[in-house]
Amino acid sequence: MKPSRLSRWAATALLALACQDHRPLTSPPSFLIQDAAHSGGNPHVYWLPPMEAQPTFTGTFSGTLSPVIEISELPNAANATCGAQGIIATFTTSTGPGGEKVGVDVAGQKYTVNWHTKDFPLNVDCNYRIRALISGLSQPLAIADVDVVSSGAALKRVDTGEFVPLLDDRTLAIKLRIEEGAVFYAATGDDACRAGRDCAEAILTGGQDATVLTDQKLAGVFIPANALLASDQIAVTIEQRTTRPCIPTVELAVPQFDDCYRYLAVPLGGSEDLRSIGRAAAEGEFNPFFQFRNPVTVGMCVEVGSLTVDQARHLDIFRFDQTPPEGMPRVTSLPDAPATFLPCDTGGLGSPGGFGGVLRRSWDVVWHALFGPQTAYASSAMTHLGLGGSSCCFSYFTWGLPADVQINDGNNQTVAPGSTLPTAPSVIVKDSGGGAVAGVTVTFSVAAGNGTITGAVVTTGADGIARVGSWTLPAAGGTYALTGSLTGAGGSPVTFSATACQPGAVDGVLCPGEWDGVTPISFSVSLPEGGTTPGQLFIRNDATNLYFAVRFDRGIRDVGSQVIFEFDGDNNPPQQNGDDVFLFGTDGQFVDDFRTNLPPCAVESAPASCAFRDVDYGGSNDGVGAFRQEGTVLVFEVSHPLNSGDAGHDFALVGGNVIGMNLNVHVAGGGSVFADTYVPGPGFGSFMPLTITSP
């Protein structure tokens, strides 16, 4: 860097003094000049003449800080006396040696303090370090090491050897430019308030209300006194972001508009070393999570454009946390809060900071870029309003038009197992005013075992409708689910239901039409933990089989639960040897029994005292069963031939026959706990007549 005119003048005037400086150069100390222009220093801090030549800068001056200028004597291995004095001067905005204090020159956009070197016992054999600090931060804003010429009448820059002139009374005018983003960089090592971005930076103390507004006053935050402890001190930074969309569409698929801000808070005076992780953030940007003790109000002056009054009234601010604490969602729609601290001018729609605001800027809505053609939200004449939201925390914020997603058509269809639904399910997306939302992406999905789909990712059309390509159900009977998701939308995800069943098949699914004309028998099922739950019994027959279905409400699939069917062949209790019995359980086993008093039944037992498996006495296991749990409903479905030909073990029935029947619903509760229900009641041994129809 070339010296300024003043530096060059000083170098000429003091050349004779410099030539008298014959100190040895062996074992020199490690010297440093560090700011935005030197040694990779803080990109928002500049030493100004006479310390350094006039720099070029593009940032925004931050004139509300309270920097500290500290001067210390550096150790030098070549001279044991150097460093003994340590810190020789500390200047703050309120105190300093000789009454000198750090002042701010707002017009000149710099901080200044005068160091009267003649008032300090400077050692011409030593070097001195000037540091610009922020109280509570261990990392300095800037560093300048200077050397004292042998006469003490001037200082030299250690990086170039150029003289730093002093005033006639040996006073050094220390001048420093600090821009927005300097404090955050010093605290974290990450950049903020980059050139061309609307920004703000301030240091706040808890226990008092505080408002921070960006330079263009288009975004800000109100922090009430109870949001921080009185002993807390934080650095608040607000920076406009250029990334679009602000929140990735995989996180928030509803319409987002072209405003995006990064709100940051860094505690000062803490022990946490944020610099060690500052540059390791996702996307090369550090956004440390910070939660207030009580909510703060985040506000933006947002453009209304051609939105209707109702749409504008329903705009929301959304917060996006890349790595939220456990239990906190990544995207949050903020509760409405008045942003009266924002100076958005009224435009006939409401009060400043509330629902209102006139044109303050001409940013284009990014609807076209993000969501395709949509004239309803673009306008050449934009109106702005102050939009506020209550937030627990700082992170990324944008605003958008809330949307709701709901089923349009294709729900509750029934097809044969393995078939494709005739009407592919679709959703419709509407804004808060009821208008169709076009150009947003809806994702359809099915969980494992729920079939297959095509065209899973669909963009809504001008009518706001998105339809999955197709949905094919599994080959097994059952009720299956498909979801349609629009991240961030109300009602998302929506769930479609479809049933795969074959009327007449024993599959645990009560197909539509399968039990038409059958009047179910309603009863109460006793539960092992006490109480009852509603149940129904369905009975029908065709020319070949007798069919039963039992359903009852229970969200637990109890291992060992069964439905047991007992029959009295002549419909004249008690049962006799050879009367049929069969059962089916949650284990999927169908067992065909018969009543007898043959061994191993006790000697001289009454007829039908025991029930044994048909197959153990020369018979066959005739019949099938199915069990299915659909949410909180359990369904047992069984069938048995009207005439299996297994004489002595099974009934043989034809149309017009009447037999007695008893149902036992056995609900196993685990261990020795269970409950039995009999239809008809009151218990075992009671039968109701069952007439076989002639198909």
Buried (B, 14 or more C-beta within 10 A) or exposed (E): BEBBEBBBEBBEEBEEBBEEEEEEEEEEBEBBBBBBBBEEBBBBBBBBBBBBBEBEBEBBBBBEBEBBBBBBBBBBEEBEEBBEBEEBBBBBBEEBBEEBBBEBEEEEBBBBBBBBBEBBEBBEBBBBBBBBBBEBBEBBBBBBBBBBBBEBBBBBBBBBEBBBBBEEEBBBBBBBBBBBBBBBBBBBBBBBBBEEBBBBBBBBBBEEEBBBBBBBBBBBBBBBEBBBEEEBBBBBBBBBBEEEBBBBBEBBBBBBBBBBBBBBBBBBEBEEEBBEBBEEBEEEBBBBBBBBEEBBBBBBBBBBBBBBEEBBBBBBBBBBBBEBEEEBEBBBBBEBBBBBBBBBEBBEBBEBBBBBBBEBEEBBBBBBEBBBEBEBBBBEEBBBBBBBBBBBBBBBBBBBBBBBBBBBBBBEBBBBBBBBBEEBBBBBBBBBBEBBBBBBBBBBBBEEEBBEBEEBEBEBEEEBBBBBEBBBBBEBBBBBBBBBBBBBBBBBBBEBBBBBBBBBBBBBBBBEEBBEEEEBBEBBBBBBEEEBBEBBBBBBBEEEBBBBBBBBBBEBEBEBBBBBBBBBBEBEEBBBBBBBBBBBBBEEEBBBBBBBBEEEBEEEEEBBBBBBBBBEEEBBBBBBBBBBBBEEBBBBBBBBBBBBEBEEBBBBBEEEBEBBBBBBBBBBBEEEEBBBBBBEEEEEEBBBEBEBEEE
